[in-house]
Amino acid sequence: MEDKNYLSVTALTKYIKYKFDNDTHLKNVFLKGEISNFKHHSRGHFYFTLKDDKAQISAIMFASNSSKIKFTPSDGMSVIVEGYISVFESSGNYQIYVKKMNEDGLGNLHLAYEQLKKKLATEGLFEESHKVAIPRFPKSIAVLTSPTGAAVRDVINIVNRRYPLASIIVYPTLVQGEFAKDSIVKQLEKVNKQKLVDVIILGRGGGSIEDLWPFNEEDVAYAIYNSKIPIISSVGHETDFTISDFVADLRAPTPSGGAEISVPNQMELFSYLERLNNQNRISLNQLLKIKIQSLKRVEDSFVFRDPLRVTENKSRRLDYAIEKLELLNPINRLQQSKIDLDKTIKSLHDYYERFLTKKQNDYILSINKLELLNPLSIMKKGYSVVKKDNIVIKSVDEVNIKDNFDILVSDGVINALVINKRKGEK
C-alpha cells in the first residue's frame, strides 16, 4: 500500500472554512428568498432556511442584528437579506450569517428609506445648526397640502380657533402619487419666491408607506433644506416618520399638531396678559406704598423738625476745613520742605564720603594684588619665559635642533639657537 498523507475531517473542514472566509465574493452577499423552518431562539437568535423553487441555504441571524428588525419573520415570508457565507465546523455545513433583513416588496421601500436617510445625514441636512426657529407670533401661514383633504380643514380650524390674528394661505399641493414629489417642490419654491408668509406647514394625513412616500423623496428633502422660510413637517400619524420630518425646522406628529405649534393659543395669551395686568397692579400698589413711606420719613426727618441742626452740622464741617487749610499753609509746608532738604543733603554728603573711602581702599587692595601677580615682578627674581614664534615653549618636544627661539628676561629679549636638547633631566 502506497504511503499517503490522510487528512482529518477537522483539518479538511478548517481548510474549507478558510476558503469560504477569504473569498471576497462571499463576504458581502445579497439574497432574496422565502423563509422556512423559522425558529426564534430564547437568546434572541434567528435560525431559518432561505429557499427558492430550486435550492435552499441554512441561515442564522444573531441577536445583535435580529433585535433591529422592525417586523416579525415567519415561514413563507419573502425577504431580502444581507450577510456573509461561512462554514459551521461542527456540522460541516455552509450557511449565510445574516446581518440585515427586510421584507421583499414593502422591504424595498424601507431599504430605500434607510439608504437615503443615511446619505442625507452624512451630507448634514439633519443638523440642528441649519434649523430656523418658528416665529412665536406669525402674521401669515402657508399650508401646503391637498385642498380637499381633512388635513387642510383641521389646520384652518385650529389656527382660527387658537390665533385668529394669523392669516392662512393654502397652496394646493399633491401629496400622493407619482406627481406629488414635483408638486411639493414647486409649491415650496413658490412660497419662498413670493415671501408672503412667516411659516410653512407641510403635510398630509396618515396612510401607508407608499402613500407617504413623496415626503421621503430626495428632491423634497433638498427643497425643504433650501427653504428660507421655516417649515413644520406634519406628515401622517404620530408613529410615522418621513425624511421630511428630519430635514424640516420642526416636526409635528400630525397636521393638527402642526397647526397647534405654529401659533400661540389666544386663551393662553389672554390669561398671560391678565396675569401681567394683575402683577402690574400689585407692583404699582407696592411702589406707591414705598413712596408714601419714603415721603413720611422725609417729613419726619430732623431737617423739617429742627432746621437749625443742618446749619450746626455745616458749621462743624467748616471749622474742620479751616483747620485743614492751616495745616496745608504753603509757608509752613515750605519751611518743613527746607528742613527735609537740608537733612537729605547732609545724608547724601555722608554717604558720598563713605562710598569714596571704600572705593579708595578697594583700589589700593586691587593694585597690591595685581603687583603680586605681575609676571615682570617674578622675572626680576631671575625667571625667564622661552618662546618660539611667539608661542610659549613648555616641553623639549616643542623644539628641534637648530631651531631659533627667544628668551624673555626682565630687561629684554635674548635670541638663541638650539644646539642640543635632553629630556627628563632637571
Secondary structure, 3 states (H helix, E strand, C coil): CCCCCCCCHHHHHHHHHHHHHCCHHHCCEEEEEEEEEEEECCCCCEEEEEECCCCEEEEEECHHHHCCCCCCCCCCCEEEEEEEEEEECCCCEEEEEEEEEEECCHHHHHHHHHHHHHHHHHCCCCCHHHCCCCCCCCCEEEEEECCCCHHHHHHHHHHHHHCCCCEEEEEECCCCCCCHHHHHHHHHHHHHHHCCCCEEEEEECCCCCCCCHHHHCHHHHHHHHHCCCCEEEEECCCCCCCHHHHHCCEECCCHHHHHHHHCCCHHHHHHHHHHHHHHHHHHHHHHHHHHHHHHHHHHCCHHHHCCHHHHHHHHHHHHHHHHHHHHCCHHHHHHHHHHHHHHHHHHHHHHHHHHHHHHHHHHHHHHHHHHHHCHHHHHCCCCCEEEECCEECCCHHHCCCCCEEEEEECCEEEEEECCCCCCCCC
